[in-house]
Amino acid sequence: MPDYATRRVPLRAEHLAHAWQAHGRGELELAGALDAPADGAVFVFRGDSPAAAEAFARADPYVRAGLVTRWEVRPWRTVVGTGAATPLRPGAERAGASG
């Protein structure tokens, strides 16, 4: 949508409040717009199911207003880093782990 940046202005505060509320509930870990080109965003949720992410997207002001017309929720198996849900160290794959 070529005029997305302009059309989002009246909804931006509500969108950000929605995101910070999800973060405060412990559902949303990180979020932000993609840049160069600015053609999407990434939201990282933590949970045992996609329910919180799906509910967030359906209730998001940008989605409700028709600014965002397509979104998808996909599982992400994190294996490296302090916050990895399923840490996998070198050599663990030989012991039967996958990743």
C-alpha positions as CSV (number, residue, x, y, z in Angstrom):
1,M,0.0,0.0,0.0
2,P,1.9,3.1,-1.2
3,D,0.3,5.5,1.2
4,Y,0.6,3.2,4.3
5,A,3.0,5.5,6.2
6,T,0.5,8.4,5.9
7,R,-2.6,6.3,6.6
8,R,-1.2,4.8,9.7
9,V,-0.6,8.1,11.5
10,P,-4.0,8.4,13.1
11,L,-3.8,4.8,14.4
12,R,-0.2,4.7,15.4
13,A,-0.6,5.5,19.1
14,E,-3.4,2.9,19.5
15,H,-1.2,0.3,17.6
16,L,1.8,1.0,19.9
17,A,-0.4,0.9,23.0
18,H,-1.8,-2.5,21.8
19,A,1.7,-3.8,21.4
20,W,3.0,-2.6,24.7
21,Q,0.0,-4.1,26.5
22,A,0.8,-7.5,24.9
23,H,4.4,-7.1,26.0
24,G,3.3,-6.2,29.5
25,R,1.3,-9.5,29.6
26,G,4.4,-11.4,28.7
27,E,3.1,-12.4,25.3
28,L,5.1,-10.1,23.0
29,E,8.8,-10.3,23.3
30,L,9.9,-7.9,20.5
31,A,8.3,-6.1,17.6
32,G,9.3,-3.6,15.0
33,A,8.9,-2.6,11.3
34,L,11.2,-3.9,8.6
35,D,13.2,-1.2,6.9
36,A,14.9,-0.7,3.5
37,P,12.3,-1.3,2.2
38,A,9.7,-0.6,4.8
39,D,7.3,-3.3,3.7
40,G,6.4,-5.3,6.8
41,A,7.0,-5.9,10.4
42,V,8.1,-8.8,12.7
43,F,6.5,-9.6,16.0
44,V,8.1,-12.2,18.3
45,F,5.6,-13.8,20.7
46,R,6.3,-16.4,23.4
47,G,3.8,-19.1,24.2
48,D,2.8,-22.7,23.8
49,S,0.4,-22.0,21.0
50,P,-0.2,-19.4,18.3
51,A,-3.4,-18.2,20.1
52,A,-1.9,-15.0,21.6
53,A,-0.3,-13.9,18.4
54,E,-3.4,-14.6,16.4
55,A,-5.6,-12.7,18.9
56,F,-3.1,-9.8,18.8
57,A,-3.2,-9.6,15.0
58,R,-7.0,-9.8,14.8
59,A,-7.4,-7.0,17.4
60,D,-4.5,-4.8,16.0
61,P,-5.8,-1.3,15.0
62,Y,-3.9,-1.5,11.6
63,V,-5.6,-4.8,10.8
64,R,-9.0,-3.6,11.9
65,A,-8.7,-0.5,9.8
66,G,-7.6,-2.4,6.7
67,L,-4.1,-1.0,6.6
68,V,-2.7,-4.5,7.1
69,T,-4.5,-6.8,4.9
70,R,-2.3,-9.9,5.3
71,W,-0.5,-11.4,8.3
72,E,0.7,-14.9,9.2
73,V,1.6,-16.6,12.5
74,R,4.4,-19.1,12.2
75,P,6.2,-21.2,14.9
76,W,9.9,-20.3,15.4
77,R,12.1,-22.9,17.0
78,T,14.8,-20.8,18.8
79,V,18.0,-22.9,19.5
80,V,20.8,-20.3,20.1
81,G,20.9,-17.5,22.6
82,T,20.0,-16.7,26.2
83,G,16.3,-16.7,25.5
84,A,16.2,-19.8,23.3
85,A,13.2,-21.9,23.9
86,T,15.0,-25.1,23.0
87,P,18.8,-24.5,23.4
88,L,20.9,-26.8,21.3
89,R,24.6,-26.9,21.9
90,P,27.2,-28.2,19.5
91,G,27.4,-32.0,19.5
92,A,23.8,-32.4,20.9
93,E,22.6,-33.5,17.5
94,R,24.7,-36.6,17.8
95,A,22.8,-37.4,21.0
96,G,19.5,-37.4,19.1
97,A,18.4,-33.8,19.3
98,S,17.3,-31.9,16.2
99,G,17.3,-28.3,15.2
